[in-house]
Amino acid sequence: MKRDRLSSSAINSLDASLIGFVMAGCIGVGYFAGNWLDGKLGTTYWTPILVIVGVIAGARQMWITVSRIRKSFSDGSFDKLNVSEFRKNETQNAQQRNRAANADSSHRKPRFFHVPPPPEGRGKSTFPADEKDAAFNDQIEELKQLQSEIDQIDKEDESN
């Protein structure tokens, strides 16, 4: 049976996520059935009655689902998530995959591009435009001088 293969926490999660759809479905069925009856019988009271019946049916199904989920939590029959055990297993699995990949590299896909090594001079700019553009550097120096002059004027104004 398919339900036996799933863990109880997965089933609880699935049930909880379907509550809204079940509620909307019950109300929708009530609305469309009432609308169809009103059209066939020439009345106007079946739609609201069946919508209310749909709300009650959806609320009942929601109550049953929540009770079943609550019962599985109180019984302890749900799968407890042990995070440290999960991380330990994942780390071991990753290490095994890495060992297997390093042992046999013939199954690796070829790379589409190769990343070049970093440049030798760390302090120097690697962009030719920065080295050649003296006008840009002159403008930066002018802005720095203007900023220092503005800072001096602000200090003088504060002292007065």
MIDOSE-1310 file (N, C-alpha, C; in nm, 2 decimals, decimal comma, always signed):
residues 160
mkrd	+0,08/-0,12/+0,00/+0,00/+0,00/+0,00/+0,09/+0,12/+0,00; +0,05/+0,22/-0,08/+0,13/+0,34/-0,09/+0,15/+0,42/+0,04; +0,05/+0,42/+0,12/+0,05/+0,49/+0,25/+0,15/+0,43/+0,34; +0,17/+0,30/+0,33/+0,27/+0,23/+0,42/+0,41/+0,28/+0,39
rlss	+0,44/+0,31/+0,26/+0,57/+0,35/+0,22/+0,61/+0,49/+0,27; +0,51/+0,58/+0,29/+0,53/+0,71/+0,33/+0,54/+0,72/+0,48; +0,63/+0,81/+0,53/+0,64/+0,82/+0,68/+0,51/+0,90/+0,73; +0,49/+0,88/+0,86/+0,36/+0,95/+0,91/+0,38/+1,10/+0,91
sain	+0,50/+1,15/+0,92/+0,51/+1,30/+0,92/+0,48/+1,35/+0,78; +0,52/+1,27/+0,68/+0,49/+1,31/+0,54/+0,34/+1,31/+0,52; +0,27/+1,21/+0,57/+0,13/+1,20/+0,55/+0,06/+1,32/+0,63; +0,11/+1,35/+0,75/+0,05/+1,46/+0,82/+0,07/+1,59/+0,75
slda	+0,19/+1,61/+0,69/+0,21/+1,73/+0,61/+0,12/+1,74/+0,49; +0,10/+1,63/+0,42/+0,01/+1,63/+0,31/-0,13/+1,66/+0,35; -0,17/+1,59/+0,46/-0,31/+1,62/+0,51/-0,33/+1,76/+0,54; -0,23/+1,82/+0,61/-0,24/+1,96/+0,66/-0,25/+2,06/+0,54
slig	-0,17/+2,02/+0,43/-0,17/+2,11/+0,31/-0,29/+2,10/+0,23; -0,37/+1,99/+0,25/-0,49/+1,97/+0,17/-0,61/+2,03/+0,24; -0,60/+2,07/+0,36/-0,72/+2,12/+0,43/-0,79/+2,23/+0,36; -0,71/+2,33/+0,31/-0,77/+2,44/+0,24/-0,84/+2,40/+0,11
fvma	-0,78/+2,31/+0,04/-0,84/+2,26/-0,09/-0,97/+2,19/-0,06; -0,97/+2,11/+0,04/-1,09/+2,03/+0,08/-1,21/+2,13/+0,12; -1,17/+2,23/+0,20/-1,27/+2,33/+0,24/-1,33/+2,41/+0,12; -1,24/+2,45/+0,03/-1,28/+2,52/-0,09/-1,36/+2,43/-0,18
gcig	-1,32/+2,31/-0,19/-1,39/+2,21/-0,28/-1,53/+2,19/-0,23; -1,55/+2,17/-0,10/-1,68/+2,15/-0,04/-1,78/+2,27/-0,07; -1,72/+2,39/-0,04/-1,80/+2,51/-0,07/-1,83/+2,52/-0,21; -1,74/+2,49/-0,30/-1,76/+2,50/-0,45/-1,86/+2,41/-0,49
vgyf	-1,86/+2,28/-0,45/-1,96/+2,18/-0,48/-2,10/+2,23/-0,44; -2,11/+2,28/-0,32/-2,23/+2,33/-0,27/-2,29/+2,44/-0,35; -2,20/+2,54/-0,39/-2,24/+2,65/-0,47/-2,29/+2,60/-0,61; -2,21/+2,52/-0,68/-2,25/+2,48/-0,81/-2,37/+2,39/-0,81
agnw	-2,39/+2,30/-0,71/-2,50/+2,22/-0,70/-2,63/+2,30/-0,67; -2,61/+2,40/-0,58/-2,73/+2,49/-0,55/-2,77/+2,57/-0,67; -2,67/+2,62/-0,74/-2,70/+2,70/-0,86/-2,76/+2,62/-0,97; -2,72/+2,49/-0,98/-2,78/+2,40/-1,08/-2,93/+2,37/-1,04
ldgk	-2,95/+2,34/-0,91/-3,09/+2,32/-0,86/-3,18/+2,44/-0,88; -3,12/+2,56/-0,85/-3,20/+2,68/-0,86/-3,24/+2,70/-1,01; -3,15/+2,67/-1,10/-3,18/+2,69/-1,24/-3,28/+2,59/-1,29; -3,27/+2,47/-1,24/-3,37/+2,36/-1,28/-3,51/+2,38/-1,22
lgtt	-3,51/+2,42/-1,09/-3,64/+2,43/-1,03/-3,70/+2,58/-1,03; -3,62/+2,67/-1,08/-3,67/+2,81/-1,08/-3,68/+2,87/-0,94; -3,59/+2,83/-0,85/-3,60/+2,88/-0,71/-3,47/+2,96/-0,69; -3,46/+3,02/-0,57/-3,34/+3,10/-0,54/-3,28/+3,06/-0,40
ywtp	-3,34/+2,96/-0,33/-3,29/+2,93/-0,20/-3,20/+2,81/-0,19; -3,18/+2,73/-0,30/-3,09/+2,62/-0,29/-2,95/+2,65/-0,28; -2,91/+2,76/-0,35/-2,76/+2,80/-0,35/-2,71/+2,83/-0,21; -2,78/+2,92/-0,14/-2,73/+2,95/+0,00/-2,73/+2,83/+0,09
ilvi	-2,84/+2,75/+0,08/-2,85/+2,63/+0,17/-2,73/+2,54/+0,14; -2,71/+2,51/+0,01/-2,60/+2,41/-0,02/-2,46/+2,47/+0,01; -2,45/+2,60/+0,00/-2,32/+2,66/+0,04/-2,29/+2,65/+0,18; -2,40/+2,67/+0,26/-2,38/+2,65/+0,41/-2,35/+2,50/+0,44
vgvi	-2,42/+2,41/+0,37/-2,39/+2,27/+0,39/-2,25/+2,24/+0,35; -2,20/+2,30/+0,24/-2,06/+2,28/+0,20/-1,96/+2,34/+0,31; -1,99/+2,45/+0,37/-1,91/+2,50/+0,48/-1,90/+2,41/+0,59; -2,02/+2,35/+0,63/-2,03/+2,26/+0,74/-1,95/+2,13/+0,71
agar	-1,96/+2,08/+0,59/-1,89/+1,96/+0,55/-1,74/+1,98/+0,54; -1,70/+2,10/+0,49/-1,56/+2,13/+0,49/-1,50/+2,15/+0,63; -1,58/+2,21/+0,72/-1,53/+2,23/+0,86/-1,52/+2,09/+0,93; -1,62/+2,00/+0,90/-1,61/+1,87/+0,96/-1,49/+1,79/+0,91
qmwi	-1,46/+1,80/+0,79/-1,34/+1,73/+0,73/-1,22/+1,79/+0,79; -1,21/+1,92/+0,81/-1,10/+1,99/+0,87/-1,08/+1,94/+1,01; -1,19/+1,93/+1,08/-1,18/+1,88/+1,22/-1,13/+1,74/+1,23; -1,17/+1,66/+1,14/-1,13/+1,52/+1,14/-0,98/+1,51/+1,11
tvsr	-0,93/+1,59/+1,01/-0,79/+1,59/+0,97/-0,70/+1,64/+1,08; -0,74/+1,75/+1,14/-0,66/+1,81/+1,25/-0,66/+1,72/+1,37; -0,77/+1,65/+1,40/-0,78/+1,55/+1,51/-0,68/+1,44/+1,48; -0,68/+1,39/+1,36/-0,59/+1,28/+1,33/-0,44/+1,32/+1,34
irks	-0,41/+1,44/+1,29/-0,27/+1,49/+1,30/-0,23/+1,51/+1,45; -0,32/+1,57/+1,53/-0,30/+1,59/+1,67/-0,28/+1,46/+1,74; -0,36/+1,36/+1,71/-0,35/+1,22/+1,77/-0,21/+1,16/+1,74; -0,17/+1,17/+1,61/-0,04/+1,11/+1,58/+0,08/+1,18/+1,65
fsdg	+0,06/+1,31/+1,68/+0,17/+1,38/+1,75/+0,16/+1,34/+1,90; +0,04/+1,33/+1,96/+0,03/+1,29/+2,10/+0,07/+1,15/+2,12; +0,05/+1,06/+2,03/+0,09/+0,92/+2,04/+0,24/+0,90/+2,02; +0,30/+1,00/+1,96/+0,44/+0,98/+1,93/+0,47/+0,89/+1,81
sfdk	+0,37/+0,87/+1,73/+0,38/+0,78/+1,62/+0,44/+0,85/+1,50; +0,46/+0,98/+1,51/+0,52/+1,05/+1,40/+0,67/+1,04/+1,40; +0,74/+1,06/+1,29/+0,88/+1,05/+1,27/+0,94/+1,17/+1,33; +1,02/+1,16/+1,44/+1,08/+1,27/+1,50/+1,20/+1,31/+1,42
lnvs	+1,22/+1,44/+1,39/+1,33/+1,48/+1,31/+1,45/+1,51/+1,40; +1,55/+1,43/+1,40/+1,67/+1,45/+1,48/+1,77/+1,52/+1,39; +1,78/+1,65/+1,41/+1,86/+1,73/+1,32/+2,01/+1,69/+1,32; +2,06/+1,67/+1,44/+2,20/+1,63/+1,44/+2,23/+1,50/+1,37
efrk	+2,14/+1,40/+1,39/+2,16/+1,27/+1,32/+2,14/+1,29/+1,17; +2,05/+1,38/+1,13/+2,03/+1,41/+0,99/+2,16/+1,47/+0,92; +2,21/+1,57/+0,99/+2,33/+1,63/+0,94/+2,45/+1,54/+0,94; +2,46/+1,45/+1,04/+2,57/+1,35/+1,04/+2,56/+1,26/+0,92
netq	+2,44/+1,21/+0,89/+2,42/+1,12/+0,78/+2,44/+1,19/+0,65; +2,40/+1,32/+0,64/+2,42/+1,39/+0,51/+2,57/+1,42/+0,49; +2,65/+1,45/+0,60/+2,79/+1,47/+0,59/+2,86/+1,34/+0,54; +2,82/+1,23/+0,60/+2,88/+1,10/+0,56/+2,85/+1,07/+0,42
naqq	+2,73/+1,09/+0,38/+2,69/+1,07/+0,24/+2,77/+1,15/+0,14; +2,79/+1,28/+0,18/+2,86/+1,37/+0,09/+3,01/+1,33/+0,08; +3,06/+1,29/+0,20/+3,20/+1,24/+0,19/+3,22/+1,12/+0,11; +3,12/+1,03/+0,11/+3,13/+0,91/+0,03/+3,11/+0,94/-0,12
rnra	+3,03/+1,04/-0,15/+3,01/+1,08/-0,29/+3,14/+1,14/-0,34; +3,21/+1,23/-0,25/+3,33/+1,29/-0,29/+3,44/+1,19/-0,31; +3,45/+1,09/-0,22/+3,55/+0,99/-0,24/+3,53/+0,91/-0,37; +3,41/+0,88/-0,40/+3,38/+0,80/-0,52/+3,41/+0,89/-0,64
anad	+3,38/+1,02/-0,64/+3,40/+1,10/-0,75/+3,55/+1,12/-0,77; +3,63/+1,14/-0,66/+3,77/+1,15/-0,68/+3,84/+1,03/-0,72; +3,79/+0,91/-0,68/+3,85/+0,79/-0,72/+3,84/+0,76/-0,87; +3,72/+0,79/-0,93/+3,70/+0,77/-1,07/+3,65/+0,90/-1,13
sshr	+3,74/+0,97/-1,20/+3,70/+1,10/-1,26/+3,66/+1,08/-1,40; +3,65/+0,96/-1,45/+3,62/+0,94/-1,59/+3,47/+0,97/-1,62; +3,39/+0,97/-1,51/+3,24/+0,99/-1,53/+3,21/+1,14/-1,53; +3,30/+1,22/-1,50/+3,27/+1,36/-1,49/+3,24/+1,42/-1,63
kprf	+3,16/+1,52/-1,63/+3,13/+1,59/-1,75/+3,24/+1,69/-1,78; +3,27/+1,71/-1,91/+3,37/+1,80/-1,94/+3,33/+1,95/-1,92; +3,42/+2,03/-1,88/+3,38/+2,17/-1,85/+3,37/+2,25/-1,98; +3,28/+2,34/-1,98/+3,26/+2,43/-2,09/+3,36/+2,54/-2,10
fhvp	+3,41/+2,58/-1,98/+3,51/+2,69/-1,98/+3,60/+2,66/-1,86; +3,72/+2,72/-1,86/+3,82/+2,70/-1,76/+3,84/+2,84/-1,70; +3,84/+2,85/-1,57/+3,86/+2,97/-1,49/+4,01/+3,00/-1,49; +4,05/+3,12/-1,53/+4,20/+3,14/-1,53/+4,24/+3,17/-1,38
pppe	+4,37/+3,15/-1,36/+4,42/+3,18/-1,22/+4,41/+3,33/-1,19; +4,42/+3,37/-1,06/+4,41/+3,51/-1,03/+4,54/+3,58/-1,08; +4,53/+3,71/-1,09/+4,65/+3,79/-1,14/+4,76/+3,79/-1,03; +4,88/+3,81/-1,08/+5,00/+3,80/-0,99/+5,00/+3,92/-0,90
grgk	+4,99/+4,04/-0,95/+5,00/+4,16/-0,87/+4,87/+4,19/-0,80; +4,86/+4,17/-0,67/+4,74/+4,19/-0,60/+4,70/+4,34/-0,58; +4,80/+4,42/-0,56/+4,77/+4,56/-0,53/+4,74/+4,65/-0,65; +4,79/+4,60/-0,77/+4,77/+4,67/-0,89/+4,63/+4,64/-0,95
stfp	+4,58/+4,74/-1,02/+4,46/+4,72/-1,09/+4,48/+4,63/-1,22; +4,39/+4,55/-1,25/+4,40/+4,46/-1,37/+4,32/+4,52/-1,48; +4,26/+4,63/-1,46/+4,18/+4,69/-1,57/+4,26/+4,79/-1,64; +4,28/+4,77/-1,77/+4,36/+4,87/-1,85/+4,31/+5,01/-1,85
adek	+4,18/+5,02/-1,84/+4,12/+5,16/-1,84/+4,16/+5,24/-1,72; +4,18/+5,17/-1,60/+4,22/+5,24/-1,48/+4,36/+5,29/-1,49; +4,45/+5,21/-1,55/+4,59/+5,25/-1,56/+4,61/+5,36/-1,67; +4,53/+5,36/-1,78/+4,55/+5,45/-1,89/+4,48/+5,58/-1,87
daaf	+4,37/+5,58/-1,79/+4,28/+5,69/-1,79/+4,33/+5,79/-1,68; +4,42/+5,87/-1,72/+4,48/+5,97/-1,62/+4,38/+6,08/-1,59; +4,29/+6,11/-1,69/+4,19/+6,22/-1,67/+4,10/+6,17/-1,56; +4,06/+6,05/-1,56/+3,97/+6,00/-1,45/+4,04/+6,01/-1,32
ndqi	+4,16/+5,97/-1,31/+4,24/+5,98/-1,18/+4,25/+6,12/-1,13; +4,27/+6,21/-1,23/+4,28/+6,35/-1,20/+4,15/+6,41/-1,14; +4,04/+6,36/-1,20/+3,91/+6,41/-1,15/+3,89/+6,36/-1,01; +3,93/+6,23/-0,98/+3,91/+6,18/-0,84/+3,99/+6,26/-0,74
eelk	+4,12/+6,30/-0,78/+4,20/+6,38/-0,69/+4,14/+6,51/-0,67; +4,08/+6,57/-0,77/+4,02/+6,70/-0,75/+3,90/+6,69/-0,66; +3,82/+6,58/-0,67/+3,70/+6,56/-0,58/+3,75/+6,55/-0,44; +3,86/+6,48/-0,42/+3,91/+6,46/-0,29/+3,95/+6,59/-0,23
qlqs	+4,02/+6,67/-0,31/+4,06/+6,81/-0,26/+3,94/+6,89/-0,23; +3,84/+6,89/-0,31/+3,72/+6,97/-0,29/+3,65/+6,92/-0,16; +3,65/+6,79/-0,14/+3,59/+6,74/-0,02/+3,66/+6,78/+0,11; +3,80/+6,79/+0,10/+3,87/+6,83/+0,22/+3,85/+6,98/+0,24
eidq	+3,84/+7,06/+0,13/+3,81/+7,20/+0,15/+3,67/+7,22/+0,21; +3,58/+7,15/+0,17/+3,44/+7,16/+0,23/+3,44/+7,12/+0,37; +3,52/+7,02/+0,41/+3,53/+6,97/+0,55/+3,59/+7,08/+0,63; +3,70/+7,15/+0,58/+3,76/+7,26/+0,65/+3,66/+7,38/+0,67
idke	+3,58/+7,41/+0,57/+3,49/+7,52/+0,58/+3,38/+7,49/+0,69; +3,34/+7,36/+0,69/+3,24/+7,32/+0,79/+3,29/+7,32/+0,93; +3,42/+7,29/+0,95/+3,48/+7,30/+1,08/+3,49/+7,44/+1,13; +3,53/+7,53/+1,03/+3,53/+7,68/+1,06/+3,40/+7,73/+1,10
desn	+3,30/+7,69/+1,03/+3,16/+7,74/+1,06/+3,11/+7,69/+1,19; +3,15/+7,57/+1,23/+3,11/+7,51/+1,36/+3,18/+7,58/+1,47; +3,31/+7,62/+1,45/+3,38/+7,69/+1,56/+3,33/+7,83/+1,58; +3,28/+7,89/+1,48/+3,23/+8,03/+1,49/+3,09/+8,04/+1,55
